[in-house]
Amino acid sequence: MSKQPLSNWNSTLNRRRFLTRTALASASLTIVSPRVLGRGGAAPSDRLDLAFIGAAGRAEENLRNMATENIVALCDVDDAHAAQSYERYDKAERYRDFRTMLDKHGDNLDGVVISTPDHSHAFIALDAIGRGKNVYVEKPLAHSIYEVRTLMAAAKKQNVITQLGNQGHSYNDIRTVCEWIGSGAIGAVNEVQVWYTRQYGDGKPRPVETPEVPPTLDWNLWLGPAPERPYNPVYLPGKWRSWNDFGTGSLGDWVCHILDPAFWALKLDAPETIRAKNGGGAYSPERFPLESEITYIFPPRGDRPPVKVVWTFGRKPEIPQLKGVKLDDWNSQAGAILIGEKGCIVHGSHGAGNARIIPESLAKAVGKPDPVIPRVEGNHQQDWIRACKSGEKAGSDFTYGGPLSEVALLGVIATAFEGEELKWNAENAAFDNHAAATARVKPAFRDGWAV
């Protein structure tokens, strides 16, 4: 099988593009050099001192996969939700307010892991980055495009080690997909279909009941930058994703997993147009549609053709190339197909699980690609730890994870303007044809919580 060069797969944005990407960012942060092991300090084999903001849900896996290091402090606004982690890591100091934690431990921390709801990612991460701390932030990187770009600018300015929590980016299968594409195994790709069939929420409007806040929860801290509203258990824990003020729906939850292989392999960046077609019955403007089909058009990149990406959530799409192709249960729920001139690559979620070429005759002729992209030892969290100790970049740092998160957030905006073609100007961070959509690039923040 002939090969084309596969150099610079993790290339960062060039200076001009970075400057335009960060036009919205105005973070005025004091530069503090991060503590990087192996640069005249302790030996690289020494353990990092880490703090975790958010101690339940996604944080539990992050804690398990970083338990090789010193877990110095845990912070969560909900004592009941975090109880299991508090018990398991009983030597770590406990906090409700992350600012108190950073004030006490900030001088000695090597990194901060942020596993909170989407709406609080940026506010917390900017505080940690401003103190010169390396950060691992769950996906999507932030709740809005403005916040994503502000975080990218701050991380660059402070020269910290970053990682987006799309753990499949460190798996082998995603590298196999990139190697197949780079070798020309399926020819030029001009279409990608992506699906996640689960519906988020129930479409009901905001509740009018205002039950008493549980004594184990600090509701004000949980709200963070989000608009003020009374407490109700319909928002948490784990129910916030379907509410616009807190989450980013299935797009924010899954684009960084399922679209990641195509985004990397095809060297995608920012789309030129986005259009959404919603469905699934009535829903509140405060919530995401129960289902939608979102079409992105990405421009040519060098000698690569334009690419149409169709993201379908809430139902399974009809894709002619998959007729007669058997998918396992997981890939039926979440997956993607890259459609090339010679054939297709089908894969599941989280780093292109069970990736394979179809038709089978082409798969046999092509075989496995040469493993020219370095593999990650351990897991995604350990990739960030390695980067913190060596001073090298992690695989899905903010220069990669930021633009990938933006694709999800552009889809979120498109669902609010169903049927309208939105023309995205990435350099200006605005829609050339839609002022109302542009207004959603930067949300309003609660007093005292502005990013």
Protein Blocks (a to p, Z undefined) as FASTA:
>chain_A
ZZddfehklcccdfklmmmmmmmpccdcdddddddehihpacfkbccddddehjehjlmm
mmmmmmmpccfbccdfblklmmmmmmmmmmbccdfblklmmmmmmmmpcbdcddbdfklm
mmmmmmmmmnopacdddddfblbfklmmmmmmmmmmnopacddfbfklmpmklmmmmmmm
mnomnopafbdcdddfbdghjhiacdfbdcdddfkbcfklmnmmmccddddfklpghilm
mpmklmnojmlmmmmmmmmmmmmmnopabdfbdcdddehijadfkbccfbdcddddddde
hjaccddddddehiacddfklgoiacdfklmmnccddddfkbccdddeehiiaiacddfk
lmmmnopaddfbccdehifklmmmmmmmnopacfklfklmmmmmmmmmmmmmmmmmghia
cdddfklopafklmklmmmmpccddehiaZZ
